[in-house]
Amino acid sequence: MLDKGVTATPEEVAELYDPATGRVLTVATTEPGMQLYTADHIGEPFVPGAGIALETQHFPDSPNRPEFPSTVLRPGEVFRSETVYGFGAR
């Protein structure tokens, strides 16, 4: 049984494209949310733009927001999630 807001098959939720090289990264997931992190604030040895992370997940405030998909997992229940990262070029 799926939670509301969670899909049965991964849906594309993000695409990163570099026009200089033509490289493309796509992200498809069954999760309702995604966090984006960059290395812009980390400091040495990293420089701004040196990295990025796309993390699929439930919404961070889900336990406090009844209109968000639930994050409750009861004994005996199974949690499944799928995220697919696709790499290509245009």
Kinemage of the C-alpha trace (Angstrom):
@kinemage 1
@onewidth
@group {chain A} dominant
@subgroup {mainchain}
@vectorlist {calphas} color= white
{ca met a 1} P 0.000 0.000 0.000
{ca leu a 2} L 1.372 3.410 -0.944
{ca asp a 3} L 1.242 6.567 1.086
{ca lys a 4} L -0.521 9.545 -0.504
{ca gly a 5} L 2.072 11.602 -2.343
{ca val a 6} L 4.277 8.576 -3.029
{ca thr a 7} L 4.214 7.138 -6.549
{ca ala a 8} L 4.314 3.453 -7.509
{ca thr a 9} L 6.939 4.031 -10.194
{ca pro a 10} L 9.628 6.703 -10.279
{ca glu a 11} L 8.609 10.037 -11.835
{ca glu a 12} L 11.166 12.488 -13.193
{ca val a 13} L 11.507 15.371 -10.747
{ca ala a 14} L 14.750 17.086 -11.767
{ca glu a 15} L 17.099 17.643 -14.658
{ca leu a 16} L 20.520 19.269 -14.598
{ca tyr a 17} L 21.997 20.304 -17.926
{ca asp a 18} L 25.416 21.729 -18.801
{ca pro a 19} L 25.139 23.521 -22.142
{ca ala a 20} L 28.931 23.772 -22.433
{ca thr a 21} L 29.421 19.986 -22.488
{ca gly a 22} L 25.917 18.733 -23.287
{ca arg a 23} L 25.903 16.517 -20.196
{ca val a 24} L 22.516 15.811 -18.607
{ca leu a 25} L 21.602 14.374 -15.199
{ca thr a 26} L 17.980 13.372 -14.556
{ca val a 27} L 16.451 12.283 -11.249
{ca ala a 28} L 13.308 10.152 -11.046
{ca thr a 29} L 11.853 9.026 -7.721
{ca thr a 30} L 8.889 7.587 -5.889
{ca glu a 31} L 9.446 10.095 -3.082
{ca pro a 32} L 7.322 13.245 -2.773
{ca gly a 33} L 10.219 15.626 -2.031
{ca met a 34} L 13.858 16.375 -2.745
{ca gln a 35} L 16.578 18.364 -0.975
{ca leu a 36} L 19.262 20.187 -2.934
{ca tyr a 37} L 22.665 20.798 -1.361
{ca thr a 38} L 25.635 22.623 -2.856
{ca ala a 39} L 29.260 22.957 -1.786
{ca asp a 40} L 29.006 26.752 -1.870
{ca his a 41} L 29.292 27.164 1.907
{ca ile a 42} L 31.664 24.326 2.865
{ca gly a 43} L 35.005 26.067 2.361
{ca glu a 44} L 38.463 24.684 1.613
{ca pro a 45} L 39.314 22.491 -0.202
{ca phe a 46} L 36.021 23.081 -2.033
{ca val a 47} L 35.110 26.113 -4.114
{ca pro a 48} L 31.626 27.378 -4.979
{ca gly a 49} L 30.109 25.179 -7.674
{ca ala a 50} L 32.435 22.246 -6.880
{ca gly a 51} L 29.618 19.892 -5.972
{ca ile a 52} L 25.910 19.275 -5.699
{ca ala a 53} L 23.731 16.654 -4.026
{ca leu a 54} L 20.111 15.831 -4.887
{ca glu a 55} L 18.544 13.761 -2.097
{ca thr a 56} L 15.039 12.375 -2.536
{ca gln a 57} L 12.958 12.062 0.613
{ca his a 58} L 9.697 12.876 2.340
{ca phe a 59} L 9.164 16.520 3.269
{ca pro a 60} L 11.250 17.504 6.330
{ca asp a 61} L 8.264 18.796 8.337
{ca ser a 62} L 6.008 15.789 7.533
{ca pro a 63} L 5.521 14.702 11.171
{ca asn a 64} L 4.006 18.122 11.978
{ca arg a 65} L 1.951 18.612 8.815
{ca pro a 66} L -1.049 16.283 8.379
{ca glu a 67} L -1.514 17.439 4.757
{ca phe a 68} L 1.960 16.037 3.885
{ca pro a 69} L 2.551 12.318 3.174
{ca ser a 70} L 3.092 10.468 6.456
{ca thr a 71} L 6.533 9.347 7.604
{ca val a 72} L 5.129 6.921 10.200
{ca leu a 73} L 6.306 3.327 9.824
{ca arg a 74} L 4.485 0.890 12.094
{ca pro a 75} L 5.861 -2.474 13.279
{ca gly a 76} L 5.589 -5.045 10.506
{ca glu a 77} L 5.247 -2.427 7.743
{ca val a 78} L 7.850 -2.182 4.994
{ca phe a 79} L 9.229 1.067 3.607
{ca arg a 80} L 10.277 1.049 -0.045
{ca ser a 81} L 11.588 3.909 -2.095
{ca glu a 82} L 13.230 4.073 -5.499
{ca thr a 83} L 15.407 6.805 -6.975
{ca val a 84} L 16.921 6.559 -10.451
{ca tyr a 85} L 19.770 8.823 -11.557
{ca gly a 86} L 20.130 8.994 -15.331
{ca phe a 87} L 23.216 10.272 -17.125
{ca gly a 88} L 23.381 11.281 -20.771
{ca ala a 89} L 24.311 13.926 -23.304
{ca arg a 90} L 22.448 16.171 -25.733
